[in-house]
Amino acid sequence: MSGGWIDWNAARTVFSSRILTRSLVVAIIVGTVLNAINQGAEILHGQHLNLLKLLLTYSVPFMVSSHGAYSALTRLDELAVRDGPG
């Protein structure tokens, strides 16, 4: 059931342990690589990191992975309903 601008069914799906775990792993791996690329010089020279860049660098892969997983599950549900059981 949707309420306002938040689709609570989608939120429950995205934050289920299976999708959440996978999205967090993707965010950590991809975010770390991207952060090294984007702020490598600062890291190597012991300078302060740009916190906004840091947050975005990890949150974007998390959101993309979560959206991809939700889209795939939604598509599978649509196909199951269309094709019926078995």
C-alpha positions in Angstrom: 0.0 0.0 0.0 1.3 3.4 -0.9 1.1 6.4 1.4 2.1 9.8 0.2 5.3 9.9 -1.8 6.8 6.8 -0.1 5.9 3.3 -1.5 6.1 1.4 1.7 6.1 -2.0 -0.1 9.1 -0.9 -2.1 10.8 0.3 1.0 10.2 -3.0 2.8 11.5 -4.9 -0.2 14.6 -2.7 -0.6 15.4 -2.9 3.1 14.9 -6.6 3.4 18.0 -8.3 4.7 18.9 -10.0 1.3 18.8 -6.8 -0.8 20.2 -4.6 2.0 23.2 -6.8 2.6 24.0 -7.0 -1.1 23.6 -3.3 -1.6 25.8 -2.5 1.3 28.5 -4.8 0.0 28.3 -3.2 -3.4 28.4 0.3 -1.8 31.5 -0.6 0.3 33.4 -2.1 -2.6 32.5 0.4 -5.3 32.4 3.4 -3.0 35.9 2.6 -1.7 37.3 2.4 -5.3 35.5 5.6 -6.3 36.7 7.4 -3.2 40.3 6.4 -3.9 39.9 7.7 -7.4 38.2 10.9 -6.4 40.1 11.8 -3.3 43.2 9.6 -3.6 45.6 12.6 -3.4 44.0 13.8 -0.2 44.2 10.4 1.3 47.8 9.9 0.4 48.8 13.3 1.8 46.8 13.0 5.0 44.6 15.9 4.1 41.0 16.4 5.1 38.5 14.7 2.9 35.5 16.3 1.4 32.7 14.8 3.5 29.9 15.5 0.9 32.0 13.7 -1.7 32.6 10.9 0.7 28.9 10.4 1.5 27.8 10.6 -2.1 30.6 8.2 -3.2 29.1 5.5 -1.0 25.4 6.4 -1.2 25.2 6.4 -5.0 26.3 2.8 -5.5 24.0 1.8 -2.6 21.0 3.4 -4.3 21.8 2.1 -7.7 22.3 -1.4 -6.4 19.1 -1.2 -4.4 17.1 0.2 -7.4 18.4 -2.5 -9.7 17.5 -5.3 -7.2 14.0 -3.8 -6.7 13.5 -3.5 -10.4 14.5 -7.1 -11.1 12.2 -8.4 -8.3 9.3 -6.3 -9.6 9.9 -7.6 -13.1 10.0 -11.2 -11.9 6.7 -10.7 -10.0 5.1 -9.2 -13.1 6.2 -12.2 -15.2 5.0 -14.7 -12.5 1.5 -13.0 -12.5 1.4 -12.9 -16.3 2.5 -16.5 -16.8 0.8 -18.0 -13.9 2.0 -20.9 -11.7 4.3 -23.6 -12.9 
